[in-house]
Amino acid sequence: MSSSPRLLRAEATLLADTLVEKRLAACVQILPEIHSTYLWQGKIEREPEILILVKTVRARFAQLESEVRALHSYQTPQIVAVPMNECSQPYLEWLIAGTRPAE
């Protein structure tokens, strides 16, 4: 059940645009097509995928996760938070401003 690169890119773009528009993310980076091998329902699967990196704050994670689940075609999309141990102050201020709910 392979998806075409065009469909993968379209879904990644939809996710990116929606998350930034709703201010659930300050930035979304869409990486080139990758190839994944994984177990799914007892079978080894090999599929092309598009990886996106989403820049957000902890306070917006639950809403972001809900939005990704609603839009993503996978039953179990990978949604992983990586803690930020260090960050430049200007970037942190930009990140907070970019994820502040619109008034």
C-alpha positions as CSV (number, residue, x, y, z in Angstrom):
1,M,0.0,0.0,0.0
2,S,2.6,2.5,-1.0
3,S,1.8,6.2,-1.3
4,S,3.1,8.3,-4.2
5,P,5.6,11.0,-3.3
6,R,3.0,13.6,-4.4
7,L,0.5,12.3,-1.9
8,L,3.0,12.1,0.9
9,R,4.1,15.7,0.2
10,A,0.5,16.9,0.0
11,E,-0.3,15.4,3.4
12,A,2.9,16.8,5.0
13,T,2.1,20.2,3.5
14,L,-1.5,20.1,4.8
15,L,-0.2,19.2,8.3
16,A,2.4,21.9,8.2
17,D,0.0,24.6,7.0
18,T,-2.7,23.6,9.5
19,L,-0.4,23.5,12.5
20,V,1.1,26.9,11.8
21,E,-2.2,28.5,10.8
22,K,-3.7,27.3,14.1
23,R,-0.6,28.5,16.0
24,L,0.0,25.0,17.3
25,A,3.5,25.2,15.9
26,A,5.7,28.2,15.2
27,C,7.5,26.3,12.3
28,V,7.2,22.9,10.6
29,Q,10.0,21.5,8.6
30,I,9.3,19.0,5.8
31,L,12.2,16.7,5.1
32,P,12.7,14.8,1.9
33,E,11.2,11.3,1.4
34,I,12.6,8.7,3.7
35,H,12.2,4.9,3.6
36,S,10.9,3.2,6.7
37,T,10.9,-0.5,7.7
38,Y,8.7,-1.5,10.6
39,L,6.4,-4.2,12.0
40,W,2.7,-3.6,11.6
41,Q,0.1,-6.2,12.6
42,G,2.7,-8.9,12.6
43,K,4.2,-8.1,9.2
44,I,7.3,-6.3,8.1
45,E,6.3,-3.3,6.1
46,R,8.5,-1.1,3.9
47,E,7.1,2.3,2.9
48,P,8.2,5.7,1.8
49,E,7.4,8.4,4.3
50,I,7.9,12.2,4.7
51,L,9.2,13.2,8.1
52,I,8.1,16.6,9.5
53,L,9.7,18.3,12.5
54,V,7.3,20.5,14.4
55,K,8.5,23.4,16.6
56,T,6.1,24.1,19.4
57,V,5.9,24.6,23.2
58,R,4.8,22.0,25.8
59,A,1.6,23.9,26.5
60,R,0.4,23.3,22.9
61,F,1.4,19.7,22.6
62,A,-1.9,18.1,23.5
63,Q,-3.8,20.2,21.0
64,L,-1.1,19.6,18.4
65,E,-1.3,15.9,18.9
66,S,-5.1,15.9,18.6
67,E,-4.9,17.9,15.3
68,V,-2.2,15.6,13.8
69,R,-4.3,12.5,14.7
70,A,-7.4,14.1,13.1
71,L,-5.6,14.9,9.8
72,H,-3.0,12.1,9.5
73,S,-3.8,9.1,7.3
74,Y,-2.0,6.7,9.6
75,Q,-3.9,4.9,12.3
76,T,-0.8,5.4,14.6
77,P,1.3,8.3,13.4
78,Q,4.6,8.9,15.1
79,I,4.2,11.9,17.5
80,V,7.2,12.3,19.7
81,A,8.2,15.3,21.9
82,V,11.9,16.0,22.4
83,P,12.7,18.1,25.4
84,M,14.6,21.3,24.7
85,N,17.5,21.4,27.2
86,E,19.1,24.6,25.9
87,C,17.8,27.3,23.6
88,S,18.9,30.8,22.6
89,Q,16.7,33.5,24.2
90,P,15.7,35.2,20.9
91,Y,14.6,31.8,19.4
92,L,12.7,30.9,22.5
93,E,10.8,34.2,22.4
94,W,10.0,33.7,18.7
95,L,8.8,30.2,19.5
96,I,6.5,31.3,22.3
97,A,5.1,34.2,20.3
98,G,4.5,31.9,17.3
99,T,2.5,29.4,19.4
100,R,0.5,32.0,21.4
101,P,-3.2,31.5,20.6
102,A,-4.6,34.2,18.4
103,E,-6.9,36.7,20.1
